[in-house]
């Protein structure tokens, strides 16, 4: 009897931007990557060599689109549900700066004045996951997106609350893979 090969998702986080390099929350601000970020994204091409993707979904923000291009993806479809968390009033600010006004603040616990709640981000992640899981067995999907969004998506993939993303540190210019352990959704590779 042959094991079922359920759809898998390969996550690519975009390369470094000036804001990610300095710890500033970069949600909807459409920054380009630094030279280092472009170099990080180019290394993804070799690491993906020989991989076939049945579907390539990408955040419409420039840093993600450029990462997809440099990684060698050629059939990307822009997916608005992959846009980074809307940080609202905290856009462009560091955690340390935000904590001057909100002691102990984390993105995972809020508040999120003028932005998205964690549950709203999880709803977007859940829609992407449902789309992937509706594909044929054995399908492989590339997702090119952003740190916090991908961390929430990974938590939701394994049927956990979105706050579990706080424990899934994700560096710029990395590859991760969401798949299965038998019939159980699993994180197969993380932050490589």
C-alpha positions as a Python dict, from the first residue, in 0.01 Angstrom:
ca = {
    (1, 'X'): (0, 0, 0),
    (2, 'X'): (140, 340, -101),
    (3, 'X'): (138, 623, 152),
    (4, 'X'): (-67, 928, 63),
    (5, 'X'): (153, 1223, -32),
    (6, 'X'): (-47, 1520, 91),
    (7, 'X'): (27, 1872, -37),
    (8, 'X'): (327, 2046, 116),
    (9, 'X'): (425, 2410, 142),
    (10, 'X'): (775, 2547, 104),
    (11, 'X'): (803, 2886, 277),
    (12, 'X'): (1050, 3149, 161),
    (13, 'X'): (1098, 3457, 375),
    (14, 'X'): (1219, 3759, 181),
    (15, 'X'): (1571, 3893, 224),
    (16, 'X'): (1682, 4176, 449),
    (17, 'X'): (1542, 4530, 425),
    (18, 'X'): (1679, 4838, 600),
    (19, 'X'): (1397, 4811, 852),
    (20, 'X'): (1434, 4437, 922),
    (21, 'X'): (1806, 4495, 978),
    (22, 'X'): (1725, 4747, 1253),
    (23, 'X'): (1431, 4563, 1412),
    (24, 'X'): (1164, 4800, 1285),
    (25, 'X'): (820, 4647, 1226),
    (26, 'X'): (774, 4637, 850),
    (27, 'X'): (419, 4548, 760),
    (28, 'X'): (255, 4725, 469),
    (29, 'X'): (537, 4970, 396),
    (30, 'X'): (662, 4854, 57),
    (31, 'X'): (1038, 4859, 113),
    (32, 'X'): (1290, 4707, -125),
    (33, 'X'): (1567, 4480, -4),
    (34, 'X'): (1919, 4585, 81),
    (35, 'X'): (2211, 4453, -125),
    (36, 'X'): (2258, 4192, 146),
    (37, 'X'): (1889, 4099, 118),
    (38, 'X'): (1923, 4054, -257),
    (39, 'X'): (2226, 3829, -202),
    (40, 'X'): (2032, 3625, 56),
    (41, 'X'): (1749, 3581, -192),
    (42, 'X'): (1985, 3472, -470),
    (43, 'X'): (2114, 3188, -249),
    (44, 'X'): (1761, 3048, -240),
    (45, 'X'): (1784, 2965, -612),
    (46, 'X'): (2055, 2702, -559),
    (47, 'X'): (1876, 2560, -258),
    (48, 'X'): (1557, 2519, -463),
    (49, 'X'): (1735, 2374, -770),
    (50, 'X'): (1550, 2075, -907),
    (51, 'X'): (1235, 2145, -706),
    (52, 'X'): (909, 2157, -897),
    (53, 'X'): (625, 2372, -766),
    (54, 'X'): (267, 2310, -869),
    (55, 'X'): (171, 2653, -738),
    (56, 'X'): (381, 2959, -651),
    (57, 'X'): (207, 3213, -429),
    (58, 'X'): (371, 3542, -337),
    (59, 'X'): (290, 3848, -131),
    (60, 'X'): (238, 4145, -362),
    (61, 'X'): (493, 4357, -169),
    (62, 'X'): (814, 4439, -358),
    (63, 'X'): (1051, 4263, -119),
    (64, 'X'): (865, 3934, -159),
    (65, 'X'): (821, 3965, -537),
    (66, 'X'): (1192, 4035, -580),
    (67, 'X'): (1282, 3740, -356),
    (68, 'X'): (1065, 3511, -571),
    (69, 'X'): (1235, 3639, -885),
    (70, 'X'): (1588, 3597, -745),
    (71, 'X'): (1497, 3250, -611),
    (72, 'X'): (1410, 3145, -967),
    (73, 'X'): (1034, 3119, -934),
    (74, 'X'): (880, 3196, -1270),
    (75, 'X'): (507, 3139, -1235),
    (76, 'X'): (422, 3339, -924),
    (77, 'X'): (68, 3434, -846),
    (78, 'X'): (25, 3735, -621),
    (79, 'X'): (-176, 3650, -310),
    (80, 'X'): (-297, 3935, -90),
    (81, 'X'): (-350, 3698, 205),
    (82, 'X'): (32, 3663, 221),
    (83, 'X'): (92, 4034, 291),
    (84, 'X'): (267, 4096, 623),
    (85, 'X'): (75, 4177, 940),
    (86, 'X'): (-73, 4527, 934),
    (87, 'X'): (106, 4684, 1233),
    (88, 'X'): (-110, 4995, 1219),
    (89, 'X'): (23, 5269, 1447),
    (90, 'X'): (333, 5060, 1521),
    (91, 'X'): (452, 5046, 1159),
    (92, 'X'): (819, 5137, 1141),
    (93, 'X'): (872, 5124, 1517),
    (94, 'X'): (1089, 4882, 1714),
    (95, 'X'): (956, 4669, 1998),
    (96, 'X'): (1171, 4865, 2243),
    (97, 'X'): (1019, 5193, 2123),
    (98, 'X'): (663, 5058, 2143),
    (99, 'X'): (730, 4937, 2498),
    (100, 'X'): (793, 5296, 2603),
    (101, 'X'): (418, 5345, 2555),
    (102, 'X'): (303, 4986, 2624),
    (103, 'X'): (533, 4814, 2878),
    (104, 'X'): (574, 4443, 2808),
    (105, 'X'): (417, 4472, 2461),
    (106, 'X'): (463, 4195, 2204),
    (107, 'X'): (315, 4158, 1860),
    (108, 'X'): (169, 3827, 1979),
    (109, 'X'): (-32, 3980, 2265),
    (110, 'X'): (-114, 4328, 2140),
    (111, 'X'): (-266, 4577, 2147),
    (112, 'X'): (-262, 4659, 1774),
    (113, 'X'): (-401, 5014, 1744),
    (114, 'X'): (-494, 5089, 1386),
    (115, 'X'): (-371, 4748, 1270),
    (116, 'X'): (-474, 4384, 1246),
    (117, 'X'): (-539, 4162, 1544),
    (118, 'X'): (-363, 3829, 1563),
    (119, 'X'): (-694, 3656, 1489),
    (120, 'X'): (-733, 3856, 1167),
    (121, 'X'): (-384, 3751, 1056),
    (122, 'X'): (-470, 3390, 1144),
    (123, 'X'): (-785, 3410, 929),
    (124, 'X'): (-572, 3507, 629),
    (125, 'X'): (-325, 3226, 703),
    (126, 'X'): (-612, 2978, 733),
    (127, 'X'): (-739, 3075, 387),
    (128, 'X'): (-396, 3011, 235),
    (129, 'X'): (-374, 2674, 414),
    (130, 'X'): (-721, 2573, 293),
    (131, 'X'): (-619, 2656, -62),
    (132, 'X'): (-307, 2440, -35),
    (133, 'X'): (-486, 2146, 124),
    (134, 'X'): (-747, 2150, -153),
    (135, 'X'): (-475, 2062, -406),
    (136, 'X'): (-402, 1712, -528),
    (137, 'X'): (-198, 1476, -314),
    (138, 'X'): (171, 1527, -372),
    (139, 'X'): (136, 1891, -479),
    (140, 'X'): (413, 2125, -369),
    (141, 'X'): (344, 2494, -317),
    (142, 'X'): (597, 2776, -279),
    (143, 'X'): (490, 3061, -50),
    (144, 'X'): (702, 3377, -60),
    (145, 'X'): (614, 3613, 220),
    (146, 'X'): (708, 3777, 548),
    (147, 'X'): (830, 3680, 894),
    (148, 'X'): (531, 3727, 1122),
    (149, 'X'): (275, 3615, 866),
    (150, 'X'): (471, 3294, 795),
    (151, 'X'): (512, 3225, 1166),
    (152, 'X'): (136, 3251, 1216),
    (153, 'X'): (79, 3035, 907),
    (154, 'X'): (311, 2763, 1042),
    (155, 'X'): (131, 2763, 1377),
    (156, 'X'): (-206, 2731, 1205),
    (157, 'X'): (-70, 2454, 974),
    (158, 'X'): (-13, 2237, 1282),
    (159, 'X'): (-358, 2327, 1422),
    (160, 'X'): (-213, 2546, 1698),
    (161, 'X'): (-322, 2890, 1815),
    (162, 'X'): (-153, 3168, 1616),
    (163, 'X'): (35, 3275, 1930),
    (164, 'X'): (254, 2963, 1890),
    (165, 'X'): (425, 3164, 1616),
    (166, 'X'): (611, 3351, 1892),
    (167, 'X'): (827, 3038, 1934),
    (168, 'X'): (900, 2998, 1562),
    (169, 'X'): (1179, 3247, 1500),
    (170, 'X'): (1221, 3302, 1127),
    (171, 'X'): (1526, 3475, 983),
    (172, 'X'): (1534, 3671, 657),
    (173, 'X'): (1627, 3483, 340),
    (174, 'X'): (1537, 3139, 477),
    (175, 'X'): (1346, 2831, 362),
    (176, 'X'): (1106, 2625, 573),
    (177, 'X'): (878, 2336, 485),
    (178, 'X'): (534, 2240, 611),
    (179, 'X'): (426, 1885, 546),
    (180, 'X'): (300, 1577, 722),
    (181, 'X'): (393, 1302, 966),
    (182, 'X'): (158, 1033, 840),
    (183, 'X'): (-183, 1210, 862),
    (184, 'X'): (-69, 1478, 1107),
    (185, 'X'): (30, 1823, 980),
    (186, 'X'): (393, 1886, 1072),
    (187, 'X'): (677, 2134, 1039),
    (188, 'X'): (928, 1931, 838),
    (189, 'X'): (1206, 2191, 815),
    (190, 'X'): (1237, 2534, 974),
    (191, 'X'): (1450, 2842, 922),
    (192, 'X'): (1718, 2682, 703),
}
